[in-house]
Amino acid sequence: MNPDTIADRTTVGVFFRQAARFGDRPLVHHPDGEAWKVATWADMKRGVLAIASALIDAGVKAGDHVVLISENRVEWLYCDFGIQAAGAVTVPIYSGTVPHMAQVIAADCEAVLAIASDEGMAAKLKAAGPLRRIVRMDVEVAEWLQAPPRRMEEIAARLERIGPDGICTIVYTSGTTGDPKGAELTHRNFVDSARAVMQVFPLEPGDSTLSWLPYSHVFERINGTFTLLSFGGQMWISRGVEHLAEDLVKVRPTILVSVPRVYEKMHAAVMQRVRAASPIRRALFNWAIRVGIRFSHEARPGPALTAERRLAERVVLAALRRRLTGGRLRFVISGGAALARDIEEFFWAIGVPILNGWGLTETSSGVCSNTLSRHRFLTVGKPFPGVELKIAEDGEILVKSPGNMSGYHNNPGATADMIKDGWIYTGDIGEIDEDGFLKITDRKKDLIKTAGGKYVAPQPLEFQIQRDEFVEQAVVIGESRPYVTALIVPDWDAVTQKVPGRPEDLVDDERVIGLIQPGVDALNKTLGNWESIKRFRLLPHPFTEGGGEITPTLKIKRRVIAQKYAAQIDAMYTAGTQPA
């Protein structure tokens, strides 16, 4: 098969050209117990062609929709490109999706076949209507991968017919505000977005990344996986978020793509060790971080500061980087949520530039990003090449870019609301400074309007509450209420070191409330009266994806939480509850 016969502005055109170029070079390192197995470019090409052959044998036609529901694993990648090589459209579903919602998505996209990782995932779907068959990675797909690729003439013919404007995937939004909608993304959306990233980031075949965000999400799938394929790097698939810290040290990647919550946890782990250190070590650490922050804010640091930074590097920072990241990270990308100032400054201070960006499913992920050469703290950077931005009268950010989706599948009404005159109405509120850097201030739909008619932006308040060493998660409440309150999940590991006991028995304990109260009080001193946290309630268990309270990228589902914790919320608006 000649890859030059496939349009180069398609995902499959990029993949098969790169596979021909790199051959037996390692591509994907995937977990096998405590170690990783290696799949080369040639291995993946064979796997992709084997999957495409089997799908054609199963009756999948060009343009058909195929569901892919699985945790991250190498077979996910084989199946994704195998589906597209057969001329079909991949419809990924998050592995944590509840059965009802998985079935809603499969029905809405009219999938003819579904690929699930195992028996449990397969049980979330039902073969009904257009969905004729559900196959499993641990059964049928494993057999397909053992057989040599067939149907090569048919695959080649289908690949040649795929054009840049063809739909390659339908990505259903995570549904923080209602039922998910399927964003139709084209081949050129992927390719143009990846090429824009490669124009502003210094990426090369020698780079490697540790992949842990769900492949079902566009942030990882485009900015992580597909961009890596486009520049020819290597990928290690993490054993999961609970092993991420250990995997970082073992794998020693040069690039990491993640969401702010992971960087917050990394920072918190360092600070916990610092608090337990001797006074001299604490003072030395704090000095080194102060020096690093000052250095990172200077465009042209003078000789004295440069010398001081060099000393901090030798005494503290180099060893800290090795313990925290493996020591080879050139930079990390942050997206999916706002990045707190202290987290951003900490990573820059230790010599790991953290580059905050912003995008949407509907824009094929990246719209803007800070870069190594163009960076401004507390912003999401400047637009990628080819991207236009403007701010509507009400502050909403509008985007026109090569990544803009074709529309929502089977939903012309929602498409018309989202895309007007070629501009995507993002729902995010922001401002563009005099140098073209974008700052996100809140989500339009997340803004709280109190009973007094005052508007409150909850996310900045939540981020500040979560800066506290004793706080894990926080959700601000106040829509149509007389004042603002918060649900707070303490960091029970930290709390129980001070106040032993079971979380269920400690949520009303005055000693625990006393640990949280000073942080809330400090925040309130910086706020107007209408937005200050008047009361809060502690919860014994964290918000989870399995509980339906957060998305796979750790975003809060406010409507779900408001319903699930209605009793605790109502209690904060009656007499006798804890004032803040």
C-alpha positions as CSV (number, residue, x, y, z in Angstrom):
1,M,0.0,0.0,0.0
2,N,1.4,3.4,-1.1
3,P,0.8,6.0,1.6
4,D,1.2,8.8,-0.9
5,T,-2.1,7.8,-2.5
6,I,-3.8,8.9,0.8
7,A,-4.6,12.6,1.3
8,D,-2.0,14.0,3.6
9,R,-4.5,16.3,5.3
10,T,-6.2,13.3,6.8
11,T,-5.5,11.4,10.1
12,V,-4.8,8.2,8.2
13,G,-2.7,10.0,5.6
14,V,-0.5,11.3,8.4
15,F,-0.3,7.9,10.2
16,F,0.6,5.7,7.2
17,R,3.2,8.2,6.0
18,Q,4.8,8.3,9.5
19,A,4.6,4.5,9.7
20,A,6.5,4.2,6.4
21,R,9.1,6.7,7.6
22,F,9.8,5.2,11.1
23,G,9.2,1.5,10.5
24,D,10.6,-0.5,13.4
25,R,11.2,2.5,15.6
26,P,9.4,2.3,19.0
27,L,6.1,4.2,19.1
28,V,3.9,3.1,22.0
29,H,5.1,1.6,25.3
30,H,2.1,0.0,27.1
31,P,1.8,-1.4,30.6
32,D,2.5,-5.1,31.2
33,G,2.4,-5.5,35.0
34,E,5.2,-3.4,36.4
35,A,6.9,-3.0,33.0
36,W,6.0,-1.7,29.6
37,K,5.9,-3.6,26.3
38,V,6.9,-1.9,23.1
39,A,4.8,-1.5,19.9
40,T,6.8,-0.1,16.9
41,W,5.3,1.9,14.1
42,A,5.3,-1.2,12.0
43,D,3.5,-3.1,14.8
44,M,0.8,-0.4,14.9
45,K,0.5,-0.3,11.1
46,R,-0.1,-4.1,11.1
47,G,-2.6,-3.8,13.9
48,V,-4.5,-1.0,12.3
49,L,-4.7,-2.9,9.0
50,A,-5.8,-6.1,10.8
51,I,-8.6,-4.2,12.6
52,A,-9.7,-2.5,9.3
53,S,-9.8,-5.9,7.6
54,A,-11.9,-7.4,10.3
55,L,-14.3,-4.5,10.4
56,I,-14.9,-4.8,6.6
57,D,-15.5,-8.5,7.1
58,A,-18.0,-7.6,9.8
59,G,-20.0,-5.5,7.3
60,V,-18.8,-2.1,8.3
61,K,-19.1,0.3,5.4
62,A,-17.4,3.5,4.6
63,G,-19.1,6.3,6.6
64,D,-20.6,3.9,9.2
65,H,-20.2,4.9,12.9
66,V,-18.4,2.6,15.2
67,V,-18.4,3.0,19.0
68,L,-15.2,2.6,21.0
69,I,-15.6,2.3,24.8
70,S,-12.5,1.4,26.7
71,E,-9.9,2.6,29.2
72,N,-6.6,3.7,27.7
73,R,-4.7,0.8,26.2
74,V,-2.7,0.2,23.0
75,E,-5.7,-1.6,21.4
76,W,-7.7,1.6,21.7
77,L,-5.2,3.3,19.4
78,Y,-5.2,0.3,17.0
79,C,-9.0,0.3,16.9
80,D,-9.3,4.1,16.4
81,F,-7.1,4.2,13.4
82,G,-8.4,0.8,12.2
83,I,-12.0,2.2,12.2
84,Q,-10.8,5.2,10.2
85,A,-8.7,3.1,7.8
86,A,-11.9,1.2,7.0
87,G,-13.4,4.6,6.0
88,A,-15.7,4.6,9.1
89,V,-16.2,7.1,11.9
90,T,-14.9,6.6,15.4
91,V,-17.4,7.4,18.2
92,P,-15.4,7.3,21.5
93,I,-17.3,6.9,24.8
94,Y,-15.6,7.4,28.2
95,S,-15.0,4.3,30.1
96,G,-16.7,5.8,33.2
97,T,-19.9,6.5,31.3
98,V,-23.0,5.0,32.9
99,P,-24.8,2.4,30.8
100,H,-27.9,4.5,30.1
101,M,-25.8,7.4,28.8
102,A,-23.6,5.0,26.7
103,Q,-26.7,3.6,25.1
104,V,-28.1,7.1,24.5
105,I,-24.8,8.0,22.6
106,A,-24.8,4.7,20.6
107,A,-28.4,5.3,19.6
108,D,-27.9,9.0,18.7
109,C,-24.9,8.3,16.5
110,E,-26.6,5.3,14.9
111,A,-23.5,3.1,15.5
112,V,-23.6,-0.2,13.6
113,L,-20.9,-1.9,15.7
114,A,-19.2,-1.3,19.1
115,I,-15.8,-2.2,20.4
116,A,-15.5,-2.6,24.2
117,S,-12.4,-3.4,26.2
118,D,-13.9,-6.2,28.2
119,E,-17.1,-7.9,29.5
120,G,-17.9,-5.1,31.9
121,M,-17.6,-2.4,29.2
122,A,-19.6,-4.4,26.7
123,A,-22.4,-4.8,29.3
124,K,-23.0,-1.0,29.2
125,L,-24.3,-1.3,25.6
126,K,-27.2,-3.2,24.0
127,A,-27.3,-4.6,20.5
128,A,-30.4,-2.9,19.3
129,G,-31.6,-0.9,16.3
130,P,-28.6,-0.1,14.0
131,L,-26.2,-1.5,16.6
132,R,-25.8,-5.1,15.3
133,R,-22.8,-6.3,17.2
134,I,-20.7,-5.6,20.2
135,V,-17.1,-7.0,20.2
136,R,-14.5,-7.1,22.9
137,M,-10.8,-6.2,22.8
138,D,-10.0,-9.2,25.1
139,V,-11.8,-11.6,22.8
140,E,-12.5,-10.7,19.1
141,V,-10.0,-7.9,18.7
142,A,-7.3,-10.1,20.2
143,E,-8.1,-12.7,17.5
144,W,-8.2,-10.1,14.8
145,L,-4.7,-8.9,15.8
146,Q,-3.3,-12.4,15.5
147,A,-4.4,-12.7,11.8
148,P,-2.5,-11.1,9.0
149,P,-4.2,-8.1,7.4
150,R,-6.5,-9.0,4.5
151,R,-8.8,-7.0,2.3
152,M,-5.8,-4.8,1.3
153,E,-7.3,-3.7,-2.0
154,E,-10.5,-2.7,-0.4
155,I,-8.7,-0.9,2.4
156,A,-6.5,1.0,-0.1
157,A,-9.5,2.0,-2.1
158,R,-11.4,3.3,1.0
159,L,-8.3,5.2,2.2
160,E,-8.0,6.9,-1.2
161,R,-11.6,8.1,-1.0
162,I,-11.1,9.8,2.4
163,G,-10.9,13.5,2.0
164,P,-9.9,16.3,4.5
165,D,-13.5,17.4,5.0
166,G,-14.7,13.9,5.8
167,I,-15.9,13.3,9.3
168,C,-13.3,11.1,11.2
169,T,-14.9,11.2,14.7
170,I,-18.0,12.2,16.6
171,V,-16.9,13.3,20.1
172,Y,-19.7,13.6,22.6
173,T,-19.3,16.4,25.2
174,S,-19.1,15.3,28.8
175,G,-22.4,16.8,29.7
176,T,-21.7,19.1,32.6
177,T,-24.8,21.1,31.7
178,G,-27.2,18.4,30.3
179,D,-27.3,15.6,27.8
180,P,-24.1,15.2,25.8
181,K,-24.0,16.5,22.2
182,G,-21.9,14.8,19.5
183,A,-19.3,17.2,17.9
184,E,-18.5,16.1,14.4
185,L,-14.8,16.6,13.7
186,T,-13.2,16.3,10.3
187,H,-9.8,14.9,9.3
188,R,-8.5,18.4,8.6
189,N,-9.6,19.5,12.0
190,F,-7.2,17.0,13.5
191,V,-4.4,17.6,11.0
192,D,-4.6,21.4,11.0
193,S,-4.8,21.5,14.8
194,A,-1.7,19.3,15.2
195,R,0.3,21.2,12.6
196,A,-0.6,24.5,14.4
197,V,0.7,23.1,17.6
198,M,3.9,21.9,15.9
199,Q,4.5,25.5,14.6
200,V,4.7,27.0,18.1
201,F,6.2,24.2,20.2
202,P,9.7,22.8,19.7
203,L,8.7,19.1,19.2
204,E,10.9,16.5,17.6
205,P,11.1,12.7,17.2
206,G,13.4,12.4,20.2
207,D,10.6,13.6,22.5
208,S,8.5,11.3,24.6
209,T,5.3,11.7,26.6
210,L,3.5,9.9,29.4
211,S,-0.1,9.5,28.4
212,W,-2.9,9.2,31.0
213,L,-5.8,11.5,30.1
214,P,-8.7,9.6,28.4
215,Y,-8.2,9.0,24.7
216,S,-11.9,9.7,24.4
217,H,-11.2,13.3,25.2
218,V,-10.0,15.6,22.4
219,F,-7.3,17.2,24.6
220,E,-5.4,13.9,24.9
221,R,-6.4,12.5,21.6
222,I,-5.4,15.5,19.5
223,N,-2.9,17.6,21.6
224,G,-1.3,14.4,23.1
225,T,-1.6,11.4,20.8
226,F,-2.2,12.7,17.3
227,T,0.3,15.5,17.6
228,L,2.9,13.0,18.9
229,L,2.2,10.8,15.8
230,S,2.6,13.9,13.6
231,F,6.1,14.7,14.9
232,G,7.2,11.1,15.4
233,G,7.7,11.0,19.2
234,Q,7.3,8.1,21.6
235,M,4.4,7.5,24.0
236,W,4.2,5.7,27.3
237,I,0.7,4.7,28.4
238,S,0.4,5.4,32.2
239,R,-0.8,2.6,34.5
240,G,-3.5,5.1,35.7
241,V,-3.7,8.4,37.6
242,E,-3.0,6.6,40.9
243,H,0.4,5.5,39.5
244,L,1.2,8.8,37.7
245,A,3.8,10.1,40.1
246,E,5.6,6.8,40.1
247,D,5.3,6.4,36.3
248,L,6.8,9.9,35.8
249,V,10.0,9.0,37.7
250,K,10.3,5.6,35.9
251,V,9.5,6.8,32.3
252,R,11.2,10.2,32.5
253,P,9.2,11.8,29.7
254,T,10.3,15.1,28.1
255,I,6.7,16.4,27.6
256,L,3.5,16.0,29.7
257,V,0.0,16.9,28.8
258,S,-2.4,17.1,31.7
259,V,-5.1,19.0,33.6
260,P,-4.4,21.5,36.4
261,R,-5.6,19.1,39.2
262,V,-2.7,16.8,38.5
263,Y,-0.2,19.6,38.8
264,E,-1.9,20.8,42.0
265,K,-1.5,17.3,43.5
266,M,2.2,17.2,42.5
267,H,2.7,20.6,44.2
268,A,0.8,19.5,47.3
269,A,2.9,16.4,47.6
270,V,6.1,18.5,47.5
271,M,4.7,21.0,50.1
272,Q,3.7,18.1,52.4
273,R,7.3,16.9,52.4
274,V,8.6,20.4,52.9
275,R,6.3,20.9,56.0
276,A,7.8,17.7,57.5
277,A,11.4,18.8,56.9
278,S,13.7,20.4,59.3
279,P,13.6,24.2,59.7
280,I,16.9,24.6,57.8
281,R,15.7,22.5,54.9
282,R,12.4,24.4,54.8
283,A,14.2,27.7,54.7
284,L,16.5,26.5,51.9
285,F,13.6,25.2,49.8
286,N,11.6,28.5,50.3
287,W,14.7,30.5,49.3
288,A,15.2,28.4,46.1
289,I,11.6,28.8,45.1
290,R,11.6,32.5,45.7
291,V,14.7,32.8,43.5
292,G,13.1,30.6,40.8
293,I,10.0,32.7,40.7
294,R,11.9,36.0,40.5
295,F,14.0,34.5,37.7
296,S,11.0,33.2,35.7
297,H,9.3,36.7,35.8
298,E,12.4,38.5,34.4
299,A,12.7,38.7,30.6
300,R,16.4,39.6,31.0
301,P,17.6,38.5,34.4
302,G,20.7,40.3,35.5
303,P,24.0,38.7,36.5
304,A,23.3,38.7,40.2
305,L,19.9,37.0,39.9
306,T,21.3,34.5,37.3
307,A,24.1,33.5,39.7
308,E,21.6,33.1,42.5
309,R,19.4,31.0,40.3
310,R,22.4,28.8,39.3
311,L,23.1,28.3,43.0
312,A,19.5,27.4,43.7
313,E,19.6,24.9,40.8
314,R,22.7,23.2,42.2
315,V,21.5,23.1,45.8
316,V,17.8,22.4,45.6
317,L,16.0,22.5,42.2
318,A,17.8,19.9,40.1
319,A,17.3,17.2,42.8
320,L,13.7,18.3,43.2
321,R,13.0,17.9,39.5
322,R,14.5,14.4,39.4
323,R,12.3,13.3,42.3
324,L,9.2,14.9,41.0
325,T,9.3,14.4,37.2
326,G,12.3,12.1,36.4
327,G,14.4,15.1,35.5
328,R,14.0,15.2,31.7
329,L,10.7,17.3,31.3
330,R,11.4,20.2,29.0
331,F,7.9,21.6,29.5
332,V,4.4,20.6,30.5
333,I,1.1,21.6,28.9
334,S,-1.9,22.4,31.1
335,G,-5.5,22.6,29.8
336,G,-9.1,21.7,30.6
337,A,-9.5,24.1,33.5
338,A,-8.0,27.2,35.0
339,L,-4.4,27.1,36.4
340,A,-3.8,28.8,39.8
341,R,-1.0,31.3,40.0
342,D,0.9,29.6,42.7
343,I,1.0,26.3,40.7
344,E,2.1,28.1,37.6
345,E,4.8,29.9,39.4
346,F,6.0,26.8,41.3
347,F,6.7,24.8,38.1
348,W,8.4,27.7,36.4
349,A,10.5,28.2,39.5
350,I,11.8,24.6,39.6
351,G,12.7,24.7,35.9
352,V,9.7,23.0,34.4
353,P,7.9,25.6,32.3
354,I,4.1,25.0,32.6
355,L,2.3,26.3,29.5
356,N,-1.3,27.0,30.1
357,G,-3.7,26.7,27.1
358,W,-7.4,26.6,26.3
359,G,-9.8,25.0,23.9
360,L,-13.0,23.1,23.5
361,T,-14.2,19.8,22.1
362,E,-16.0,21.9,19.5
363,T,-12.8,23.5,18.4
364,S,-10.8,20.3,18.2
365,S,-9.2,21.2,21.5
366,G,-6.5,23.9,21.3
367,V,-7.4,27.5,20.5
368,C,-4.7,29.3,22.5
369,S,-1.6,28.4,24.5
370,N,1.3,30.0,26.1
371,T,4.6,28.8,24.6
372,L,8.3,28.9,25.7
373,S,8.9,32.1,23.8
374,R,5.5,33.8,24.3
375,H,4.3,33.3,27.9
376,R,2.4,35.5,30.3
377,F,1.4,34.3,33.8
378,L,-2.4,33.9,34.5
379,T,-3.3,33.8,30.8
380,V,-4.0,31.0,28.4
381,G,-1.6,32.5,25.9
382,K,-2.1,33.7,22.3
383,P,-4.1,32.0,19.5
384,F,-2.6,29.2,17.5
385,P,-1.7,30.0,13.9
386,G,-4.9,30.4,11.8
387,V,-7.1,31.0,14.9
388,E,-9.2,34.2,15.2
389,L,-10.6,35.5,18.5
390,K,-13.1,38.2,19.5
391,I,-15.0,39.2,22.6
392,A,-18.7,39.7,22.4
393,E,-20.4,42.6,24.2
394,D,-21.3,40.4,27.2
395,G,-17.7,39.2,27.5
396,E,-18.2,35.8,25.8
397,I,-15.2,34.5,23.8
398,L,-15.9,33.8,20.1
399,V,-13.6,31.5,18.0
400,K,-13.1,31.0,14.3
401,S,-10.4,28.4,13.7
402,P,-9.3,25.5,11.4
403,G,-10.5,23.3,14.3
404,N,-14.1,24.4,14.4
405,M,-16.4,21.4,14.2
406,S,-18.8,20.8,11.4
407,G,-21.7,20.8,13.8
408,Y,-23.5,18.7,16.4
409,H,-24.6,15.3,15.0
410,N,-28.4,15.1,14.6
411,N,-28.8,18.4,16.4
412,P,-29.2,21.4,14.1
413,G,-30.8,23.5,16.8
414,A,-27.8,23.2,19.1
415,T,-25.5,23.7,16.2
416,A,-27.2,27.0,15.3
417,D,-26.9,28.1,18.9
418,M,-23.2,27.3,19.0
419,I,-22.0,28.5,15.5
420,K,-23.1,31.8,14.1
421,D,-21.5,33.3,10.9
422,G,-18.6,30.9,11.3
423,W,-17.9,31.9,14.9
424,I,-18.2,29.4,17.8
425,Y,-19.8,30.9,20.8
426,T,-17.7,29.2,23.5
427,G,-19.6,30.0,26.7
428,D,-16.4,31.1,28.3
429,I,-16.0,34.7,29.5
430,G,-12.7,36.4,29.0
431,E,-10.6,39.3,28.0
432,I,-7.7,39.9,25.5
433,D,-4.9,42.1,26.8
434,E,-3.0,44.7,24.7
435,D,-0.4,42.1,23.6
436,G,-3.0,39.6,22.5
437,F,-2.9,37.2,25.5
438,L,-6.3,35.7,26.4
439,K,-7.4,35.5,30.0
440,I,-10.4,33.3,30.9
441,T,-12.4,34.7,33.8
442,D,-15.3,32.2,34.1
443,R,-17.9,30.0,32.4
444,K,-20.9,32.0,31.2
445,K,-23.2,29.2,32.3
446,D,-21.4,28.8,35.6
447,L,-22.0,32.3,36.7
448,I,-24.2,32.4,39.9
449,K,-27.0,34.9,40.3
450,T,-27.9,35.3,43.9
451,A,-31.4,36.1,45.1
452,G,-30.3,39.7,45.5
453,G,-29.4,39.9,41.7
454,K,-25.6,39.9,42.2
455,Y,-23.5,37.8,39.9
456,V,-20.7,35.6,41.4
457,A,-18.0,33.8,39.4
458,P,-17.6,30.5,41.3
459,Q,-14.5,29.0,39.8
460,P,-12.0,31.6,41.1
461,L,-13.4,31.1,44.6
462,E,-13.2,27.3,44.4
463,F,-9.6,27.5,43.2
464,Q,-8.7,29.7,46.2
465,I,-10.4,27.4,48.7
466,Q,-8.6,24.4,47.2
467,R,-5.2,26.1,47.7
468,D,-5.6,25.2,51.4
469,E,-3.5,22.2,52.5
470,F,-6.5,20.7,54.2
471,V,-8.9,21.0,51.2
472,E,-9.3,18.5,48.4
473,Q,-12.3,19.8,46.5
474,A,-14.8,22.7,46.8
475,V,-18.0,23.7,45.0
476,V,-19.5,27.2,45.5
477,I,-23.3,27.4,45.8
478,G,-25.6,30.4,45.6
479,E,-27.8,30.3,42.5
480,S,-31.1,32.1,43.5
481,R,-30.0,31.9,47.1
482,P,-29.7,34.8,49.6
483,Y,-26.0,34.4,50.0
484,V,-23.0,32.3,48.8
485,T,-22.0,29.0,50.5
486,A,-19.7,26.1,49.7
487,L,-19.5,22.3,49.8
488,I,-16.0,21.3,50.8
489,V,-14.3,17.9,50.7
490,P,-11.3,18.0,53.0
491,D,-8.0,16.3,52.2
492,W,-8.8,13.6,54.8
493,D,-5.2,12.3,54.7
494,A,-3.9,15.6,55.9
495,V,-6.8,16.3,58.2
496,T,-6.6,12.9,60.0
497,Q,-3.0,13.5,60.8
498,K,-4.2,16.4,63.0
499,V,-7.6,15.0,64.1
500,P,-7.7,11.1,64.0
501,G,-11.0,9.5,63.0
502,R,-13.3,8.4,60.2
503,P,-14.3,11.1,57.7
504,E,-18.0,10.2,58.3
505,D,-17.6,11.0,62.0
506,L,-15.5,14.2,61.5
507,V,-17.6,16.3,59.1
508,D,-19.2,18.2,61.9
509,D,-16.2,18.1,64.3
510,E,-15.3,21.6,65.5
511,R,-11.6,20.8,65.4
512,V,-11.8,19.9,61.7
513,I,-13.9,22.9,60.9
514,G,-11.3,24.9,62.7
515,L,-8.6,23.6,60.3
516,I,-10.7,24.8,57.2
517,Q,-12.1,28.0,58.6
518,P,-8.9,30.2,58.5
519,G,-8.5,29.6,54.7
520,V,-12.1,30.6,54.1
521,D,-11.8,33.6,56.3
522,A,-8.6,34.7,54.5
523,L,-10.4,34.4,51.1
524,N,-13.4,36.4,52.3
525,K,-11.2,39.3,53.3
526,T,-10.4,39.7,49.5
527,L,-14.0,39.5,48.4
528,G,-17.0,41.8,48.2
529,N,-19.8,41.1,50.7
530,W,-22.1,39.7,48.0
531,E,-19.6,37.0,47.0
532,S,-18.1,36.0,50.3
533,I,-18.6,32.4,51.6
534,K,-21.0,32.9,54.4
535,R,-21.3,29.2,55.3
536,F,-19.8,25.9,54.3
537,R,-20.5,22.2,54.8
538,L,-17.9,19.4,54.9
539,L,-18.4,16.2,53.0
540,P,-16.9,12.8,53.9
541,H,-16.1,11.5,50.4
542,P,-14.6,13.2,47.3
543,F,-16.5,13.9,44.1
544,T,-15.8,11.2,41.6
545,E,-16.4,10.3,37.9
546,G,-18.0,7.0,39.1
547,G,-20.4,9.0,41.2
548,G,-21.3,11.1,38.3
549,E,-20.2,14.3,40.0
550,I,-17.1,15.1,37.8
551,T,-16.2,14.6,34.2
552,P,-13.3,12.4,33.0
553,T,-11.2,15.6,32.9
554,L,-12.1,16.4,36.5
555,K,-14.6,19.2,35.8
556,I,-17.4,19.7,38.3
557,K,-21.0,18.7,37.2
558,R,-22.8,21.5,39.2
559,R,-26.3,20.3,38.4
560,V,-25.6,16.8,39.6
561,I,-24.0,18.0,42.8
562,A,-26.8,20.4,43.5
563,Q,-29.3,17.5,43.2
564,K,-27.2,14.9,45.0
565,Y,-26.4,17.2,48.0
566,A,-29.6,19.1,48.2
567,A,-30.1,18.3,51.9
568,Q,-26.7,19.5,52.8
569,I,-27.1,22.6,50.7
570,D,-30.5,23.4,52.2
571,A,-29.1,23.0,55.7
572,M,-26.7,25.9,55.0
573,Y,-29.7,28.2,54.5
574,T,-31.3,27.5,57.8
575,A,-30.4,28.8,61.3
576,G,-27.7,27.1,63.3
577,T,-25.2,26.1,60.6
578,Q,-21.5,26.9,60.7
579,P,-20.9,30.6,59.7
580,A,-17.7,31.3,57.7
